[in-house]
Amino acid sequence: MTDSLEFKELLKRYTTSEFLAYIVTERLMWGQRPPVTDSATFKANYAKFIQGYIMKTGGVKLSPAEQTLDYFEAAYQKLLNRPFKLEELEPTNPFDPKGKFQEIGRASKEIRDQSLLRTIDNLLKTHNKVFVVFGGWHLLTCEPGLKQIINKSE
């Protein structure tokens, strides 16, 4: 699934500030290898991430104010009820039932999983076999849908 389609779906459910608080934290900080864990690196990469990834690749239109680090930090504080302090952050568990941040994470994964299932289903309409490789969590969350697709194809 393209980032632009995922972002479009997330923005139907969440405000721009909620979306940015989640996506910047998950993709800029935890999505990098190694993860971004110091303020200087985060600040040095923030504008490029917003303009290159969120706006250009993701197709999200942001006002100049929404592109600022101050906007992100305020959005983060509003969403999580605590100030953004990079050195104190730890990765979140999207399967934790508490919290709007975790809810957005689950929605993001659900959107991508549903896209994956549609792709597999469509491929099986024209091919006898489909080889799929993806992470273990996706197998757990997609298993019921995969079983339905397989049973329908038999």
N, CA, C and O atoms as a GROMACS GRO file, in nm:
protein
  616
    1MET      N    1   0.084  -0.118   0.000
    1MET     CA    2   0.000   0.000   0.000
    1MET      C    3   0.088   0.123   0.000
    1MET      O    4   0.188   0.130   0.072
    2THR      N    5   0.051   0.219  -0.080
    2THR     CA    6   0.130   0.342  -0.081
    2THR      C    7   0.103   0.423   0.045
    2THR      O    8  -0.004   0.416   0.104
    3ASP      N    9   0.203   0.500   0.084
    3ASP     CA   10   0.187   0.586   0.201
    3ASP      C   11   0.074   0.686   0.178
    3ASP      O   12  -0.001   0.717   0.270
    4SER      N   13   0.063   0.736   0.056
    4SER     CA   14  -0.040   0.837   0.030
    4SER      C   15  -0.181   0.781   0.051
    4SER      O   16  -0.267   0.852   0.103
    5LEU      N   17  -0.206   0.657   0.014
    5LEU     CA   18  -0.337   0.596   0.037
    5LEU      C   19  -0.361   0.573   0.186
    5LEU      O   20  -0.471   0.597   0.236
    6GLU      N   21  -0.260   0.526   0.256
    6GLU     CA   22  -0.273   0.505   0.400
    6GLU      C   23  -0.301   0.638   0.470
    6GLU      O   24  -0.391   0.647   0.554
    7PHE      N   25  -0.224   0.742   0.436
    7PHE     CA   26  -0.241   0.872   0.500
    7PHE      C   27  -0.379   0.930   0.471
    7PHE      O   28  -0.442   0.989   0.560
    8LYS      N   29  -0.426   0.914   0.348
    8LYS     CA   30  -0.559   0.964   0.312
    8LYS      C   31  -0.666   0.898   0.400
    8LYS      O   32  -0.758   0.965   0.447
    9GLU      N   33  -0.653   0.768   0.420
    9GLU     CA   34  -0.750   0.696   0.504
    9GLU      C   35  -0.739   0.739   0.650
    9GLU      O   36  -0.841   0.757   0.717
   10LEU      N   37  -0.619   0.755   0.700
   10LEU     CA   38  -0.602   0.800   0.839
   10LEU      C   39  -0.660   0.939   0.861
   10LEU      O   40  -0.721   0.967   0.964
   11LEU      N   41  -0.642   1.027   0.762
   11LEU     CA   42  -0.692   1.164   0.775
   11LEU      C   43  -0.844   1.172   0.764
   11LEU      O   44  -0.903   1.276   0.795
   12LYS      N   45  -0.909   1.065   0.719
   12LYS     CA   46  -1.055   1.060   0.723
   12LYS      C   47  -1.104   1.036   0.866
   12LYS      O   48  -1.216   1.073   0.901
   13ARG      N   49  -1.019   0.972   0.946
   13ARG     CA   50  -1.058   0.933   1.082
   13ARG      C   51  -1.004   1.026   1.191
   13ARG      O   52  -1.062   1.038   1.298
   14TYR      N   53  -0.891   1.091   1.162
   14TYR     CA   54  -0.820   1.168   1.265
   14TYR      C   55  -0.786   1.307   1.214
   14TYR      O   56  -0.776   1.331   1.093
   15THR      N   57  -0.768   1.399   1.307
   15THR     CA   58  -0.731   1.535   1.271
   15THR      C   59  -0.587   1.537   1.221
   15THR      O   60  -0.511   1.442   1.241
   16THR      N   61  -0.552   1.645   1.156
   16THR     CA   62  -0.414   1.661   1.107
   16THR      C   63  -0.316   1.655   1.223
   16THR      O   64  -0.211   1.592   1.212
   17SER      N   65  -0.349   1.719   1.334
   17SER     CA   66  -0.256   1.719   1.448
   17SER      C   67  -0.240   1.579   1.507
   17SER      O   68  -0.130   1.540   1.543
   18GLU      N   69  -0.350   1.503   1.519
   18GLU     CA   70  -0.340   1.365   1.569
   18GLU      C   71  -0.258   1.279   1.474
   18GLU      O   72  -0.173   1.201   1.517
   19PHE      N   73  -0.284   1.293   1.345
   19PHE     CA   74  -0.211   1.219   1.243
   19PHE      C   75  -0.061   1.248   1.252
   19PHE      O   76   0.020   1.156   1.255
   20LEU      N   77  -0.024   1.376   1.257
   20LEU     CA   78   0.118   1.412   1.262
   20LEU      C   79   0.183   1.365   1.392
   20LEU      O   80   0.297   1.317   1.389
   21ALA      N   81   0.114   1.378   1.504
   21ALA     CA   82   0.172   1.333   1.631
   21ALA      C   83   0.207   1.185   1.623
   21ALA      O   84   0.311   1.143   1.673
   22TYR      N   85   0.121   1.108   1.562
   22TYR     CA   86   0.146   0.964   1.550
   22TYR      C   87   0.253   0.934   1.445
   22TYR      O   88   0.354   0.869   1.475
   23ILE      N   89   0.232   0.980   1.323
   23ILE     CA   90   0.320   0.942   1.212
   23ILE      C   91   0.463   0.990   1.233
   23ILE      O   92   0.557   0.915   1.207
   24VAL      N   93   0.482   1.113   1.278
   24VAL     CA   94   0.618   1.162   1.301
   24VAL      C   95   0.687   1.077   1.407
   24VAL      O   96   0.803   1.038   1.390
   25THR      N   97   0.617   1.048   1.515
   25THR     CA   98   0.677   0.968   1.622
   25THR      C   99   0.712   0.828   1.573
   25THR      O  100   0.823   0.781   1.594
   26GLU      N  101   0.618   0.762   1.509
   26GLU     CA  102   0.639   0.625   1.466
   26GLU      C  103   0.735   0.612   1.348
   26GLU      O  104   0.819   0.522   1.347
   27ARG      N  105   0.723   0.699   1.250
   27ARG     CA  106   0.801   0.679   1.127
   27ARG      C  107   0.935   0.753   1.127
   27ARG      O  108   1.034   0.701   1.076
   28LEU      N  109   0.939   0.874   1.184
   28LEU     CA  110   1.067   0.946   1.186
   28LEU      C  111   1.156   0.892   1.296
   28LEU      O  112   1.276   0.872   1.276
   29MET      N  113   1.099   0.870   1.413
   29MET     CA  114   1.182   0.826   1.526
   29MET      C  115   1.203   0.676   1.527
   29MET      O  116   1.317   0.629   1.524
   30TRP      N  117   1.095   0.600   1.531
   30TRP     CA  118   1.108   0.456   1.546
   30TRP      C  119   1.124   0.384   1.413
   30TRP      O  120   1.170   0.270   1.410
   31GLY      N  121   1.089   0.447   1.304
   31GLY     CA  122   1.099   0.384   1.173
   31GLY      C  123   1.238   0.386   1.113
   31GLY      O  124   1.264   0.318   1.014
   32GLN      N  125   1.327   0.462   1.172
   32GLN     CA  126   1.464   0.471   1.122
   32GLN      C  127   1.550   0.362   1.185
   32GLN      O  128   1.520   0.315   1.295
   33ARG      N  129   1.653   0.322   1.116
   33ARG     CA  130   1.748   0.226   1.171
   33ARG      C  131   1.886   0.289   1.169
   33ARG      O  132   1.938   0.313   1.061
   34PRO      N  133   1.947   0.317   1.283
   34PRO     CA  134   1.893   0.301   1.416
   34PRO      C  135   1.786   0.407   1.445
   34PRO      O  136   1.781   0.509   1.376
   35PRO      N  137   1.700   0.384   1.545
   35PRO     CA  138   1.597   0.482   1.577
   35PRO      C  139   1.657   0.618   1.615
   35PRO      O  140   1.766   0.626   1.671
   36VAL      N  141   1.585   0.724   1.582
   36VAL     CA  142   1.628   0.859   1.618
   36VAL      C  143   1.596   0.879   1.765
   36VAL      O  144   1.479   0.879   1.804
   37THR      N  145   1.700   0.895   1.846
   37THR     CA  146   1.678   0.906   1.990
   37THR      C  147   1.741   1.030   2.052
   37THR      O  148   1.738   1.046   2.175
   38ASP      N  149   1.797   1.119   1.971
   38ASP     CA  150   1.850   1.242   2.029
   38ASP      C  151   1.789   1.363   1.959
   38ASP      O  152   1.759   1.359   1.840
   39SER      N  153   1.773   1.469   2.035
   39SER     CA  154   1.703   1.588   1.986
   39SER      C  155   1.771   1.653   1.866
   39SER      O  156   1.703   1.700   1.775
   40ALA      N  157   1.903   1.657   1.864
   40ALA     CA  158   1.973   1.722   1.754
   40ALA      C  159   1.945   1.652   1.621
   40ALA      O  160   1.918   1.718   1.521
   41THR      N  161   1.950   1.520   1.619
   41THR     CA  162   1.921   1.444   1.497
   41THR      C  163   1.775   1.461   1.457
   41THR      O  164   1.744   1.478   1.339
   42PHE      N  165   1.686   1.456   1.554
   42PHE     CA  166   1.544   1.473   1.527
   42PHE      C  167   1.518   1.610   1.463
   42PHE      O  168   1.452   1.619   1.360
   43LYS      N  169   1.569   1.715   1.525
   43LYS     CA  170   1.549   1.851   1.473
   43LYS      C  171   1.612   1.868   1.335
   43LYS      O  172   1.557   1.938   1.249
   44ALA      N  173   1.728   1.807   1.313
   44ALA     CA  174   1.797   1.818   1.184
   44ALA      C  175   1.720   1.750   1.071
   44ALA      O  176   1.732   1.790   0.956
   45ASN      N  177   1.643   1.648   1.102
   45ASN     CA  178   1.571   1.570   1.001
   45ASN      C  179   1.422   1.602   0.990
   45ASN      O  180   1.355   1.556   0.898
   46TYR      N  181   1.370   1.680   1.083
   46TYR     CA  182   1.227   1.704   1.091
   46TYR      C  183   1.170   1.767   0.964
   46TYR      O  184   1.076   1.713   0.905
   47ALA      N  185   1.225   1.880   0.920
   47ALA     CA  186   1.170   1.951   0.804
   47ALA      C  187   1.176   1.865   0.678
   47ALA      O  188   1.082   1.863   0.598
   48LYS      N  189   1.287   1.794   0.660
   48LYS     CA  190   1.301   1.705   0.543
   48LYS      C  191   1.197   1.593   0.548
   48LYS      O  192   1.139   1.557   0.445
   49PHE      N  193   1.173   1.539   0.666
   49PHE     CA  194   1.074   1.433   0.683
   49PHE      C  195   0.934   1.486   0.649
   49PHE      O  196   0.860   1.420   0.576
   50ILE      N  197   0.898   1.601   0.700
   50ILE     CA  198   0.766   1.659   0.675
   50ILE      C  199   0.749   1.689   0.526
   50ILE      O  200   0.649   1.650   0.466
   51GLN      N  201   0.845   1.758   0.467
   51GLN     CA  202   0.832   1.799   0.327
   51GLN      C  203   0.851   1.683   0.230
   51GLN      O  204   0.776   1.670   0.133
   52GLY      N  205   0.949   1.600   0.255
   52GLY     CA  206   0.980   1.491   0.162
   52GLY      C  207   0.890   1.370   0.177
   52GLY      O  208   0.843   1.314   0.078
   53TYR      N  209   0.865   1.330   0.299
   53TYR     CA  210   0.787   1.209   0.321
   53TYR      C  211   0.638   1.237   0.338
   53TYR      O  212   0.556   1.185   0.262
   54ILE      N  213   0.602   1.319   0.434
   54ILE     CA  214   0.461   1.344   0.462
   54ILE      C  215   0.394   1.414   0.343
   54ILE      O  216   0.287   1.371   0.298
   55MET      N  217   0.455   1.520   0.294
   55MET     CA  218   0.391   1.600   0.190
   55MET      C  219   0.414   1.544   0.049
   55MET      O  220   0.318   1.523  -0.026
   56LYS      N  221   0.539   1.521   0.013
   56LYS     CA  222   0.568   1.477  -0.124
   56LYS      C  223   0.529   1.331  -0.145
   56LYS      O  224   0.446   1.301  -0.232
   57THR      N  225   0.585   1.240  -0.069
   57THR     CA  226   0.554   1.098  -0.085
   57THR      C  227   0.412   1.067  -0.039
   57THR      O  228   0.339   0.993  -0.105
   58GLY      N  229   0.374   1.123   0.075
   58GLY     CA  230   0.244   1.093   0.134
   58GLY      C  231   0.128   1.171   0.078
   58GLY      O  232   0.012   1.137   0.102
   59GLY      N  233   0.157   1.278   0.002
   59GLY     CA  234   0.050   1.356  -0.060
   59GLY      C  235  -0.037   1.435   0.036
   59GLY      O  236  -0.150   1.470   0.003
   60VAL      N  237   0.014   1.463   0.156
   60VAL     CA  238  -0.062   1.538   0.256
   60VAL      C  239  -0.031   1.687   0.240
   60VAL      O  240   0.085   1.728   0.240
   61LYS      N  241  -0.136   1.766   0.228
   61LYS     CA  242  -0.120   1.911   0.219
   61LYS      C  243  -0.119   1.968   0.360
   61LYS      O  244  -0.213   1.947   0.437
   62LEU      N  245  -0.013   2.039   0.393
   62LEU     CA  246   0.000   2.102   0.524
   62LEU      C  247   0.025   2.250   0.508
   62LEU      O  248   0.099   2.292   0.418
   63SER      N  249  -0.036   2.329   0.593
   63SER     CA  250  -0.009   2.473   0.592
   63SER      C  251   0.132   2.496   0.646
   63SER      O  252   0.189   2.407   0.709
   64PRO      N  253   0.189   2.613   0.621
   64PRO     CA  254   0.323   2.641   0.678
   64PRO      C  255   0.326   2.622   0.830
   64PRO      O  256   0.425   2.571   0.883
   65ALA      N  257   0.220   2.661   0.900
   65ALA     CA  258   0.217   2.644   1.046
   65ALA      C  259   0.217   2.496   1.085
   65ALA      O  260   0.281   2.457   1.183
   66GLU      N  261   0.144   2.413   1.009
   66GLU     CA  262   0.136   2.270   1.040
   66GLU      C  263   0.267   2.197   1.013
   66GLU      O  264   0.286   2.085   1.060
   67GLN      N  265   0.357   2.258   0.938
   67GLN     CA  266   0.485   2.196   0.906
   67GLN      C  267   0.590   2.218   1.014
   67GLN      O  268   0.697   2.157   1.008
   68THR      N  269   0.563   2.304   1.111
   68THR     CA  270   0.666   2.341   1.208
   68THR      C  271   0.682   2.238   1.318
   68THR      O  272   0.591   2.161   1.349
   69LEU      N  273   0.800   2.238   1.376
   69LEU     CA  274   0.829   2.152   1.490
   69LEU      C  275   0.743   2.192   1.610
   69LEU      O  276   0.699   2.105   1.686
   70ASP      N  277   0.718   2.320   1.626
   70ASP     CA  278   0.630   2.366   1.736
   70ASP      C  279   0.491   2.305   1.722
   70ASP      O  280   0.431   2.265   1.821
   71TYR      N  281   0.438   2.299   1.600
   71TYR     CA  282   0.306   2.240   1.576
   71TYR      C  283   0.306   2.093   1.616
   71TYR      O  284   0.215   2.047   1.684
   72PHE      N  285   0.408   2.019   1.574
   72PHE     CA  286   0.418   1.878   1.609
   72PHE      C  287   0.423   1.860   1.760
   72PHE      O  288   0.351   1.777   1.815
   73GLU      N  289   0.508   1.938   1.828
   73GLU     CA  290   0.523   1.923   1.972
   73GLU      C  291   0.392   1.953   2.045
   73GLU      O  292   0.359   1.885   2.142
   74ALA      N  293   0.318   2.054   1.999
   74ALA     CA  294   0.188   2.085   2.059
   74ALA      C  295   0.088   1.974   2.032
   74ALA      O  296   0.010   1.937   2.119
   75ALA      N  297   0.090   1.919   1.910
   75ALA     CA  298   0.000   1.808   1.874
   75ALA      C  299   0.031   1.685   1.958
   75ALA      O  300  -0.060   1.616   2.005
   76TYR      N  301   0.158   1.658   1.976
   76TYR     CA  302   0.200   1.544   2.058
   76TYR      C  303   0.151   1.560   2.201
   76TYR      O  304   0.095   1.467   2.260
   77GLN      N  305   0.172   1.679   2.257
   77GLN     CA  306   0.131   1.703   2.395
   77GLN      C  307  -0.020   1.692   2.410
   77GLN      O  308  -0.070   1.637   2.509
   78LYS      N  309  -0.093   1.743   2.313
   78LYS     CA  310  -0.240   1.734   2.318
   78LYS      C  311  -0.286   1.588   2.310
   78LYS      O  312  -0.376   1.548   2.383
   79LEU      N  313  -0.225   1.510   2.223
   79LEU     CA  314  -0.266   1.371   2.203
   79LEU      C  315  -0.229   1.283   2.322
   79LEU      O  316  -0.308   1.197   2.362
   80LEU      N  317  -0.110   1.303   2.377
   80LEU     CA  318  -0.061   1.214   2.483
   80LEU      C  319  -0.065   1.273   2.623
   80LEU      O  320  -0.031   1.206   2.720
   81ASN      N  321  -0.107   1.398   2.634
   81ASN     CA  322  -0.116   1.464   2.765
   81ASN      C  323   0.017   1.468   2.839
   81ASN      O  324   0.021   1.456   2.962
   82ARG      N  325   0.123   1.485   2.765
   82ARG     CA  326   0.256   1.503   2.825
   82ARG      C  327   0.344   1.573   2.723
   82ARG      O  328   0.323   1.559   2.603
   83PRO      N  329   0.442   1.649   2.770
   83PRO     CA  330   0.529   1.720   2.676
   83PRO      C  331   0.613   1.622   2.593
   83PRO      O  332   0.642   1.510   2.635
   84PHE      N  333   0.650   1.668   2.474
   84PHE     CA  334   0.737   1.588   2.388
   84PHE      C  335   0.881   1.604   2.435
   84PHE      O  336   0.940   1.711   2.420
   85LYS      N  337   0.936   1.499   2.492
   85LYS     CA  338   1.075   1.498   2.537
   85LYS      C  339   1.138   1.374   2.475
   85LYS      O  340   1.125   1.263   2.527
   86LEU      N  341   1.205   1.394   2.365
   86LEU     CA  342   1.256   1.283   2.284
   86LEU      C  343   1.339   1.183   2.364
   86LEU      O  344   1.322   1.062   2.349
   87GLU      N  345   1.427   1.232   2.448
   87GLU     CA  346   1.516   1.141   2.520
   87GLU      C  347   1.442   1.052   2.620
   87GLU      O  348   1.498   0.953   2.667
   88GLU      N  349   1.318   1.086   2.653
   88GLU     CA  350   1.240   1.007   2.749
   88GLU      C  351   1.139   0.914   2.682
   88GLU      O  352   1.071   0.837   2.750
   89LEU      N  353   1.129   0.920   2.551
   89LEU     CA  354   1.028   0.840   2.481
   89LEU      C  355   1.073   0.696   2.463
   89LEU      O  356   1.192   0.667   2.448
   90GLU      N  357   0.975   0.608   2.464
   90GLU     CA  358   0.998   0.466   2.435
   90GLU      C  359   0.896   0.424   2.330
   90GLU      O  360   0.788   0.484   2.322
   91PRO      N  361   0.927   0.324   2.250
   91PRO     CA  362   0.829   0.278   2.151
   91PRO      C  363   0.698   0.238   2.219
   91PRO      O  364   0.699   0.184   2.330
   92THR      N  365   0.588   0.264   2.152
   92THR     CA  366   0.458   0.230   2.208
   92THR      C  367   0.410   0.098   2.150
   92THR      O  368   0.453   0.055   2.042
   93ASN      N  369   0.322   0.034   2.223
   93ASN     CA  370   0.262  -0.091   2.179
   93ASN      C  371   0.126  -0.059   2.120
   93ASN      O  372   0.035  -0.021   2.194
   94PRO      N  373   0.107  -0.073   1.989
   94PRO     CA  374  -0.022  -0.039   1.929
   94PRO      C  375  -0.135  -0.132   1.975
   94PRO      O  376  -0.252  -0.101   1.953
   95PHE      N  377  -0.101  -0.243   2.038
   95PHE     CA  378  -0.204  -0.335   2.084
   95PHE      C  379  -0.248  -0.304   2.227
   95PHE      O  380  -0.337  -0.370   2.280
   96ASP      N  381  -0.185  -0.205   2.290
   96ASP     CA  382  -0.229  -0.159   2.421
   96ASP      C  383  -0.366  -0.095   2.402
   96ASP      O  384  -0.380  -0.003   2.321
   97PRO      N  385  -0.468  -0.142   2.474
   97PRO     CA  386  -0.604  -0.092   2.449
   97PRO      C  387  -0.627   0.052   2.494
   97PRO      O  388  -0.730   0.111   2.459
   98LYS      N  389  -0.536   0.109   2.570
   98LYS     CA  390  -0.556   0.243   2.622
   98LYS      C  391  -0.482   0.347   2.539
   98LYS      O  392  -0.366   0.328   2.502
   99GLY      N  393  -0.550   0.457   2.509
   99GLY     CA  394  -0.484   0.571   2.449
   99GLY      C  395  -0.517   0.594   2.302
   99GLY      O  396  -0.527   0.501   2.223
  100LYS      N  397  -0.533   0.720   2.270
  100LYS     CA  398  -0.563   0.761   2.132
  100LYS      C  399  -0.444   0.733   2.040
  100LYS      O  400  -0.463   0.695   1.925
  101PHE      N  401  -0.322   0.751   2.091
  101PHE     CA  402  -0.202   0.724   2.011
  101PHE      C  403  -0.204   0.578   1.966
  101PHE      O  404  -0.179   0.549   1.849
  102GLN      N  405  -0.233   0.487   2.058
  102GLN     CA  406  -0.238   0.345   2.026
  102GLN      C  407  -0.352   0.316   1.930
  102GLN      O  408  -0.340   0.230   1.843
  103GLU      N  409  -0.463   0.386   1.946
  103GLU     CA  410  -0.577   0.369   1.856
  103GLU      C  411  -0.538   0.406   1.712
  103GLU      O  412  -0.574   0.335   1.618
  104ILE      N  413  -0.466   0.515   1.697
  104ILE     CA  414  -0.422   0.556   1.564
  104ILE      C  415  -0.326   0.452   1.507
  104ILE      O  416  -0.332   0.420   1.388
  105GLY      N  417  -0.238   0.399   1.591
  105GLY     CA  418  -0.147   0.294   1.546
  105GLY      C  419  -0.220   0.170   1.499
  105GLY      O  420  -0.184   0.112   1.396
  106ARG      N  421  -0.323   0.131   1.572
  106ARG     CA  422  -0.402   0.015   1.530
  106ARG      C  423  -0.474   0.043   1.399
  106ARG      O  424  -0.482  -0.043   1.312
  107ALA      N  425  -0.527   0.165   1.386
  107ALA     CA  426  -0.596   0.202   1.261
  107ALA      C  427  -0.500   0.197   1.143
  107ALA      O  428  -0.535   0.148   1.036
  108SER      N  429  -0.378   0.247   1.162
  108SER     CA  430  -0.277   0.245   1.056
  108SER      C  431  -0.248   0.102   1.012
  108SER      O  432  -0.244   0.071   0.893
  109LYS      N  433  -0.228   0.015   1.109
  109LYS     CA  434  -0.198  -0.125   1.076
  109LYS      C  435  -0.319  -0.194   1.014
  109LYS      O  436  -0.303  -0.276   0.924
  110GLU      N  437  -0.438  -0.162   1.062
  110GLU     CA  438  -0.560  -0.219   1.006
  110GLU      C  439  -0.578  -0.178   0.860
  110GLU      O  440  -0.613  -0.261   0.776
  111ILE      N  441  -0.554  -0.052   0.831
  111ILE     CA  442  -0.565  -0.002   0.693
  111ILE      C  443  -0.468  -0.077   0.602
  111ILE      O  444  -0.505  -0.120   0.493
  112ARG      N  445  -0.345  -0.092   0.648
  112ARG     CA  446  -0.244  -0.163   0.566
  112ARG      C  447  -0.277  -0.311   0.554
  112ARG      O  448  -0.259  -0.370   0.447
  113ASP      N  449  -0.324  -0.373   0.663
  113ASP     CA  450  -0.360  -0.515   0.657
  113ASP      C  451  -0.476  -0.539   0.560
  113ASP      O  452  -0.474  -0.635   0.484
  114GLN      N  453  -0.576  -0.452   0.564
  114GLN     CA  454  -0.691  -0.467   0.473
  114GLN      C  455  -0.646  -0.453   0.328
  114GLN      O  456  -0.696  -0.524   0.240
  115SER      N  457  -0.554  -0.363   0.303
  115SER     CA  458  -0.500  -0.346   0.167
  115SER      C  459  -0.425  -0.472   0.124
  115SER      O  460  -0.438  -0.518   0.011
  116LEU      N  461  -0.347  -0.528   0.216
  116LEU     CA  462  -0.274  -0.651   0.188
  116LEU      C  463  -0.370  -0.765   0.155
  116LEU      O  464  -0.348  -0.839   0.059
  117LEU      N  465  -0.476  -0.778   0.233
  117LEU     CA  466  -0.574  -0.884   0.207
  117LEU      C  467  -0.644  -0.865   0.073
  117LEU      O  468  -0.666  -0.962   0.001
  118ARG      N  469  -0.678  -0.741   0.038
  118ARG     CA  470  -0.740  -0.714  -0.093
  118ARG      C  471  -0.644  -0.751  -0.206
  118ARG      O  472  -0.685  -0.808  -0.307
  119THR      N  473  -0.516  -0.719  -0.188
  119THR     CA  474  -0.416  -0.751  -0.291
  119THR      C  475  -0.404  -0.902  -0.309
  119THR      O  476  -0.402  -0.951  -0.422
  120ILE      N  477  -0.396  -0.974  -0.199
  120ILE     CA  478  -0.386  -1.121  -0.206
  120ILE      C  479  -0.511  -1.178  -0.274
  120ILE      O  480  -0.500  -1.263  -0.362
  121ASP      N  481  -0.628  -1.132  -0.232
  121ASP     CA  482  -0.753  -1.180  -0.290
  121ASP      C  483  -0.757  -1.154  -0.441
  121ASP      O  484  -0.796  -1.241  -0.518
  122ASN      N  485  -0.718  -1.035  -0.482
  122ASN     CA  486  -0.718  -1.001  -0.626
  122ASN      C  487  -0.617  -1.085  -0.704
  122ASN      O  488  -0.646  -1.127  -0.816
  123LEU      N  489  -0.500  -1.111  -0.646
  123LEU     CA  490  -0.399  -1.193  -0.713
  123LEU      C  491  -0.446  -1.337  -0.730
  123LEU      O  492  -0.418  -1.402  -0.831
  124LEU      N  493  -0.519  -1.387  -0.631
  124LEU     CA  494  -0.568  -1.525  -0.639
  124LEU      C  495  -0.678  -1.541  -0.742
  124LEU      O  496  -0.711  -1.654  -0.780
  125LYS      N  497  -0.735  -1.433  -0.788
  125LYS     CA  498  -0.837  -1.440  -0.894
  125LYS      C  499  -0.774  -1.472  -1.029
  125LYS      O  500  -0.841  -1.523  -1.119
  126THR      N  501  -0.644  -1.441  -1.044
  126THR     CA  502  -0.578  -1.464  -1.173
  126THR      C  503  -0.458  -1.559  -1.164
  126THR      O  504  -0.398  -1.593  -1.267
  127HIS      N  505  -0.422  -1.602  -1.043
  127HIS     CA  506  -0.308  -1.692  -1.025
  127HIS      C  507  -0.349  -1.808  -0.935
  127HIS      O  508  -0.432  -1.792  -0.846
  128ASN      N  509  -0.289  -1.927  -0.960
  128ASN     CA  510  -0.317  -2.044  -0.877
  128ASN      C  511  -0.251  -2.034  -0.741
  128ASN      O  512  -0.304  -2.082  -0.641
  129LYS      N  513  -0.134  -1.971  -0.737
  129LYS     CA  514  -0.058  -1.960  -0.613
  129LYS      C  515  -0.006  -1.817  -0.599
  129LYS      O  516   0.024  -1.750  -0.698
  130VAL      N  517   0.004  -1.775  -0.475
  130VAL     CA  518   0.060  -1.644  -0.444
  130VAL      C  519   0.156  -1.663  -0.328
  130VAL      O  520   0.120  -1.724  -0.227
  131PHE      N  521   0.277  -1.612  -0.341
  131PHE     CA  522   0.377  -1.621  -0.235
  131PHE      C  523   0.381  -1.486  -0.165
  131PHE      O  524   0.406  -1.383  -0.228
  132VAL      N  525   0.356  -1.486  -0.035
  132VAL     CA  526   0.349  -1.361   0.041
  132VAL      C  527   0.450  -1.366   0.155
  132VAL      O  528   0.458  -1.466   0.227
  133VAL      N  529   0.526  -1.259   0.170
  133VAL     CA  530   0.620  -1.248   0.282
  133VAL      C  531   0.590  -1.117   0.354
  133VAL      O  532   0.591  -1.010   0.293
  134PHE      N  533   0.562  -1.127   0.483
  134PHE     CA  534   0.543  -1.007   0.563
  134PHE      C  535   0.570  -1.040   0.709
  134PHE      O  536   0.588  -1.156   0.744
  135GLY      N  537   0.572  -0.937   0.794
  135GLY     CA  538   0.607  -0.954   0.934
  135GLY      C  539   0.509  -1.039   1.012
  135GLY      O  540   0.393  -1.054   0.975
  136GLY      N  541   0.558  -1.095   1.121
  136GLY     CA  542   0.482  -1.187   1.204
  136GLY      C  543   0.353  -1.129   1.260
  136GLY      O  544   0.252  -1.200   1.268
  137TRP      N  545   0.355  -1.001   1.301
  137TRP     CA  546   0.233  -0.941   1.354
  137TRP      C  547   0.124  -0.938   1.248
  137TRP      O  548   0.007  -0.956   1.278
  138HIS      N  549   0.163  -0.914   1.123
  138HIS     CA  550   0.064  -0.911   1.016
  138HIS      C  551   0.000  -1.049   0.999
  138HIS      O  552  -0.119  -1.058   0.970
  139LEU      N  553   0.078  -1.154   1.016
  139LEU     CA  554   0.020  -1.288   1.006
  139LEU      C  555  -0.086  -1.307   1.113
  139LEU      O  556  -0.193  -1.362   1.086
  140LEU      N  557  -0.058  -1.264   1.235
  140LEU     CA  558  -0.155  -1.279   1.343
  140LEU      C  559  -0.282  -1.198   1.317
  140LEU      O  560  -0.393  -1.248   1.337
  141THR      N  561  -0.265  -1.075   1.273
  141THR     CA  562  -0.383  -0.990   1.253
  141THR      C  563  -0.458  -1.023   1.125
  141THR      O  564  -0.578  -1.001   1.116
  142CYS      N  565  -0.389  -1.076   1.027
  142CYS     CA  566  -0.452  -1.108   0.898
  142CYS      C  567  -0.504  -1.251   0.889
  142CYS      O  568  -0.576  -1.285   0.795
  143GLU      N  569  -0.468  -1.335   0.984
  143GLU     CA  570  -0.501  -1.477   0.974
  143GLU      C  571  -0.649  -1.505   0.945
  143GLU      O  572  -0.678  -1.583   0.855
  144PRO      N  573  -0.743  -1.444   1.017
  144PRO     CA  574  -0.883  -1.473   0.984
  144PRO      C  575  -0.919  -1.435   0.840
  144PRO      O  576  -0.988  -1.510   0.771
  145GLY      N  577  -0.873  -1.320   0.795
  145GLY     CA  578  -0.900  -1.279   0.658
  145GLY      C  579  -0.832  -1.368   0.556
  145GLY      O  580  -0.890  -1.398   0.452
  146LEU      N  581  -0.709  -1.411   0.585
  146LEU     CA  582  -0.638  -1.503   0.495
  146LEU      C  583  -0.713  -1.636   0.484
  146LEU      O  584  -0.724  -1.692   0.375
  147LYS      N  585  -0.763  -1.686   0.596
  147LYS     CA  586  -0.838  -1.812   0.593
  147LYS      C  587  -0.964  -1.799   0.508
  147LYS      O  588  -0.997  -1.891   0.433
  148GLN      N  589  -1.032  -1.687   0.519
  148GLN     CA  590  -1.152  -1.664   0.436
  148GLN      C  591  -1.116  -1.662   0.288
  148GLN      O  592  -1.185  -1.723   0.206
  149ILE      N  593  -1.009  -1.594   0.255
  149ILE     CA  594  -0.965  -1.585   0.115
  149ILE      C  595  -0.927  -1.724   0.062
  149ILE      O  596  -0.965  -1.761  -0.049
  150ILE      N  597  -0.851  -1.797   0.142
  150ILE     CA  598  -0.808  -1.931   0.099
  150ILE      C  599  -0.928  -2.024   0.083
  150ILE      O  600  -0.938  -2.097  -0.016
  151ASN      N  601  -1.017  -2.022   0.180
  151ASN     CA  602  -1.136  -2.109   0.171
  151ASN      C  603  -1.222  -2.073   0.052
  151ASN      O  604  -1.280  -2.162  -0.011
  152LYS      N  605  -1.232  -1.944   0.019
  152LYS     CA  606  -1.310  -1.900  -0.096
  152LYS      C  607  -1.245  -1.944  -0.227
  152LYS      O  608  -1.314  -1.971  -0.326
  153SER      N  609  -1.110  -1.953  -0.227
  153SER     CA  610  -1.037  -1.988  -0.349
  153SER      C  611  -1.035  -2.137  -0.376
  153SER      O  612  -1.007  -2.178  -0.489
  154GLU      N  613  -1.064  -2.217  -0.277
  154GLU     CA  614  -1.053  -2.364  -0.294
  154GLU      C  615  -1.172  -2.420  -0.367
  154GLU      O  616  -1.180  -2.541  -0.390
   0.00000   0.00000   0.00000
